[in-house]
Amino acid sequence: MSQRHSVADRMERLPVTATHRFICTLIFITWASCSMNMTSTNFTLPLVINDFGFSNMEGGYFSSAAFAGMLVGSLVSGVLADKFGRKWVSTVLVIVWGIGSVGTGFMNSLETLLACRVIAGIGMGAMTPILVAYISEIIPTAKRPKYITLYMLIGATGVVTACLITMFFANGLGWRAVYRLEGAFGLTFLLIAFFVPESAMWLETKGRLDKADEIVSWWEDKARASLNGTELPEVVDRPRPNVAKGKLTDLFTKKYIKIVAAGFVWFFCCMAFDFGLNAWITSLLMSKGFDVIRSVAFSALGQLGALPAAFCVTWISNHIGRRWSVMVGAVLAALFAYVYGLASTVVMVATLSILFQFGRAILSQASTAFLPELFETSLRSTGNGLLLAFGRIGGIAGPIIMAWSMTTFGMNGAFIVAACLALVCGLSVLLFLPETKGKVLD
């Protein structure tokens, strides 16, 4: 009887084929839809505040509500995906997101608005830990940073789309139309349900070896076809310890506790910076004298900075290391956030919108690319979910921290507070986490 090769060893030797790219594209479309809805509050916030007569703090609560749901989604989805599989858990939670988003467009009180944003957030929070884990489990090590950063880059297209929808629909049809339209994109779950196979690595951890081998054979057939029938390289079996099935409590053992502790600071500060500052960007620009359309347009323009960021992250991750890619992003994000707060002219605001989003995107994309490599397959979604849940706490706190900073220190002071959050994020990674450059996932 021939020796059985592991899924990881068989998948690692495969070239990236058109099938990989097709499935990643479906995942990217789903993520872009979620990202679009996740960031729409950044642009509709001043309209919602004006419509309901909310105070700055109430506006902060509205902006933070989705992150409360994302906290729940990150925790629950990671555990469920490691228990029941990547595919169907993500499908169900995308539907939850769509329901919450559409519902936001029909609510008439702060309480019901918050409830719908929490529901939408549960679905949105579910996407990143599951989809990033899935991409990591089908793409070989050398190409993984490229596809994870492409995943984040596509998320930026969702942000631009949210800007454009707000610009073209909010003033005419109102902010409610923005949420109803974006929620309709929840239908993208059909793409995953019908076209994406289950993760063979996950199946292997559950002892479903026949099904896992069947899916890997399918990937191998696609690879042979892409090579015009050329035989694939031999499987190189790597020695690996026997790993028990992962449990949430395993993350608090000696092996992972340092990662979890540093990860709390890392993702709390990363998302408090990212979502806290971005939630108020439109309002901050309006305080400089720009109208809502021009303020949203500056935000859309800034997303151009995310394009070169994706390539920078890939290069830094592969040549210098994963930790340094996060640190470089943190320094650039802090620097450009501080200078952005000083900008006042149209040219300065337009230029620094791009530079700010460039630094922010490097920090966010580098963090997302690094995260899955810190955990073994049996704990990957759970570990991703836990650290991202810490980030969601930061996402909840970020808009409120920024509202407090604006009230206490003024507009420029708020940008300084945001810059400090970015620097603490980068240092927590550089000083306390292991380097994983070149690591093959187990």
Residue pairs with C-beta under 8 A, 6 or more apart in sequence:
3 237
4 209
4 213
5 235
5 237
6 204
6 237
6 238
6 240
7 200
7 201
7 203
7 204
7 212
7 213
7 216
8 201
8 238
8 377
8 440
8 441
8 442
9 235
9 236
9 237
9 238
10 216
10 220
10 235
11 137
11 138
11 140
11 200
11 201
11 216
11 219
12 140
12 141
12 236
12 440
13 140
13 232
13 233
13 234
13 235
13 236
14 140
14 219
14 220
14 223
14 232
15 140
15 223
15 226
15 227
16 139
16 140
16 143
16 147
17 222
17 223
17 225
17 226
18 222
18 226
19 219
19 222
19 226
20 138
20 139
22 195
23 138
23 195
23 196
23 197
24 135
24 139
24 147
24 150
24 151
26 191
26 192
26 195
26 196
27 131
27 134
27 135
27 151
27 192
27 196
28 150
28 151
28 154
29 154
29 188
29 191
30 90
30 94
30 127
30 131
30 188
30 189
30 191
30 192
31 127
31 128
31 131
31 151
31 154
31 155
31 158
32 154
32 155
32 157
32 158
32 161
33 158
33 182
33 185
33 186
33 188
34 94
34 97
34 123
34 124
34 127
34 158
35 154
35 155
35 156
35 157
35 158
35 159
35 162
36 158
36 159
36 161
36 162
36 165
36 182
36 185
37 97
37 101
37 120
37 124
37 158
37 162
37 179
37 182
37 183
37 185
38 66
38 124
38 158
39 158
39 159
39 162
39 278
40 162
40 165
40 166
40 178
40 179
40 182
41 48
41 62
41 63
41 66
41 117
41 279
42 63
42 162
42 278
42 279
42 280
42 281
42 282
42 299
43 162
43 163
43 166
43 170
43 178
43 282
43 296
43 299
44 166
44 170
44 175
44 178
44 179
45 59
45 62
45 63
45 279
45 280
45 282
45 283
46 282
46 283
46 286
46 292
46 295
47 170
47 174
47 175
47 292
48 54
48 59
48 62
48 113
48 175
49 56
49 58
49 59
49 62
49 283
51 175
52 58
52 110
54 62
54 110
56 403
56 406
56 407
57 400
57 403
58 110
59 283
59 399
59 403
60 279
60 399
60 400
60 402
60 403
61 110
61 114
61 400
62 110
62 113
62 114
62 117
63 275
63 279
63 280
63 399
64 279
64 395
64 396
64 397
64 398
64 399
64 400
65 113
65 114
65 117
65 118
65 121
66 117
66 118
66 120
66 121
66 124
66 395
67 121
67 125
67 271
67 275
67 392
67 393
67 395
67 396
67 398
68 118
68 121
68 392
68 396
69 100
69 117
69 118
69 119
69 120
69 121
69 122
69 123
69 124
69 125
70 121
70 122
70 124
70 125
70 388
70 392
70 395
71 121
71 125
71 389
71 392
71 393
71 395
71 396
72 118
72 121
72 122
72 125
73 93
73 121
73 122
73 123
73 124
73 125
73 126
73 392
74 125
74 126
74 128
74 129
74 385
74 386
74 388
74 389
74 391
74 392
75 385
75 386
75 389
76 122
76 126
76 385
77 89
77 90
77 93
77 125
77 126
77 127
77 129
77 130
77 381
77 385
78 129
78 130
78 381
78 382
78 383
78 384
78 385
78 386
78 388
78 389
79 248
79 381
79 382
79 385
80 89
81 89
81 90
81 129
81 130
81 133
81 202
81 381
81 385
82 202
82 246
82 378
82 379
82 380
82 381
82 382
85 198
85 199
85 202
85 203
86 130
86 131
86 133
86 134
86 137
86 198
86 199
86 202
86 381
87 192
87 193
87 196
87 197
87 198
87 199
88 193
89 126
89 130
90 126
90 127
90 130
90 131
90 134
90 189
90 192
91 189
91 192
91 193
93 122
93 123
93 126
93 127
93 130
94 123
94 126
94 127
94 186
94 188
94 189
94 192
95 123
95 186
95 189
96 119
96 120
96 122
96 123
96 126
97 120
97 122
97 123
97 124
97 126
97 127
97 183
97 186
98 123
98 183
98 184
98 185
98 186
98 187
98 189
99 119
99 120
99 123
99 183
99 186
100 116
100 117
100 118
100 119
100 120
100 121
100 122
100 123
100 183
101 116
101 120
101 179
101 180
101 182
101 183
101 186
102 179
102 180
102 183
102 184
102 186
103 116
103 119
103 120
103 183
104 113
104 116
104 117
104 120
104 176
104 179
104 183
105 176
105 177
105 178
105 179
105 180
105 183
106 176
106 180
107 113
107 115
107 116
120 183
121 392
123 186
125 388
125 389
125 392
128 368
128 384
128 388
129 381
129 384
129 385
129 388
130 381
131 151
132 148
132 151
132 368
132 371
132 372
132 384
133 199
133 372
133 380
133 381
133 384
134 196
134 199
135 144
135 147
135 148
135 151
136 144
136 148
136 372
136 373
136 380
136 441
137 199
137 200
137 201
137 202
137 377
137 380
137 441
138 199
138 219
139 147
141 438
141 439
141 440
141 441
142 318
144 369
144 373
145 313
145 314
145 317
145 318
145 322
145 369
146 314
148 365
148 368
148 369
148 372
149 309
149 310
149 311
149 313
149 314
149 317
149 365
149 368
149 369
150 310
151 368
152 306
152 310
152 313
152 361
152 364
152 365
152 368
152 369
153 306
153 307
153 309
153 310
153 361
153 365
156 303
156 306
156 307
156 357
156 361
157 303
159 299
159 300
159 303
159 306
160 300
160 303
162 178
162 182
163 296
163 297
163 299
163 300
163 303
164 300
165 178
165 181
165 182
166 175
166 178
166 296
167 293
167 296
167 297
167 300
169 177
169 178
169 181
170 177
170 178
170 292
171 292
171 293
197 215
197 218
198 211
198 215
200 212
200 213
200 215
200 216
200 219
201 212
201 377
201 441
202 377
203 209
203 211
203 212
203 215
204 212
204 377
205 245
205 246
205 377
205 378
206 245
220 232
223 232
224 230
224 231
224 232
238 440
240 442
243 376
243 378
243 442
244 378
245 378
246 376
246 378
246 379
246 382
248 382
248 386
250 256
250 379
251 257
251 260
251 379
251 382
251 383
251 386
252 260
256 375
256 379
256 383
258 432
258 433
259 374
259 375
259 383
259 433
259 434
260 386
260 387
261 432
262 428
262 429
262 431
262 432
262 433
263 374
263 386
263 387
263 390
263 433
264 387
264 390
265 424
265 425
265 428
266 326
266 367
266 387
266 390
266 425
266 428
266 429
266 433
267 367
267 387
267 388
267 390
267 391
267 394
267 425
268 390
268 391
268 393
268 394
268 397
269 394
269 421
269 422
269 424
269 425
269 428
270 363
270 364
270 367
270 391
270 394
270 421
270 422
270 425
271 391
271 392
271 394
271 395
271 398
272 394
272 395
272 397
272 398
272 401
272 421
273 333
273 337
273 360
273 363
273 394
273 398
273 418
273 421
273 422
273 425
274 360
274 363
274 364
274 395
274 398
275 394
275 395
275 398
275 399
276 394
276 395
276 397
276 398
276 399
276 400
276 401
276 402
276 418
276 421
277 337
277 360
277 398
277 402
277 414
277 415
277 418
278 299
278 360
279 398
279 399
279 402
280 399
280 402
280 403
280 406
280 414
281 295
281 299
282 292
282 295
282 296
282 299
283 295
284 406
284 411
284 414
285 294
285 295
285 298
285 299
285 349
286 292
286 295
287 411
288 343
288 344
288 349
288 411
290 298
290 349
298 349
298 350
298 353
299 353
301 350
301 353
301 354
302 353
302 354
302 356
302 357
303 357
304 354
304 357
305 353
305 354
305 355
305 356
305 357
305 358
305 359
305 360
305 361
306 357
306 358
306 361
306 365
308 358
309 329
309 357
309 358
309 359
309 361
309 362
309 365
310 361
310 365
312 328
312 362
313 325
313 329
313 362
313 365
313 366
313 369
316 324
316 325
316 328
316 366
317 325
317 366
317 369
317 370
317 437
318 437
321 435
321 437
322 366
322 369
322 370
322 373
322 435
322 436
322 437
323 370
323 429
323 430
323 433
323 435
324 430
325 362
325 366
325 369
325 370
326 363
326 366
326 367
326 370
326 425
326 426
326 429
326 430
327 426
327 427
327 429
327 430
328 362
328 366
328 426
329 359
329 360
329 361
329 362
329 363
329 364
329 365
329 366
329 367
329 426
330 363
330 422
330 423
330 425
330 426
330 427
330 429
331 359
331 422
331 423
331 426
332 358
332 359
332 362
332 363
333 356
333 359
333 360
333 362
333 363
333 419
333 422
334 359
334 418
334 419
334 420
334 422
334 423
335 359
335 419
336 352
336 355
336 356
336 358
336 359
336 360
337 356
337 359
337 360
337 415
337 418
337 419
337 422
338 415
338 416
338 419
339 352
339 355
340 349
340 352
340 353
340 355
340 356
340 415
341 411
341 412
341 414
341 415
341 416
342 412
342 415
343 349
343 351
343 352
359 422
363 422
363 425
363 426
367 425
367 429
370 429
370 433
370 436
371 384
371 387
371 388
372 380
372 384
372 441
373 436
373 439
373 441
374 383
374 433
374 434
374 436
375 382
375 383
375 384
376 441
376 442
377 441
377 442
380 441
398 421
401 417
402 414
402 417
402 418
405 413
405 414
405 417
405 418
406 413
406 414
409 416
409 417
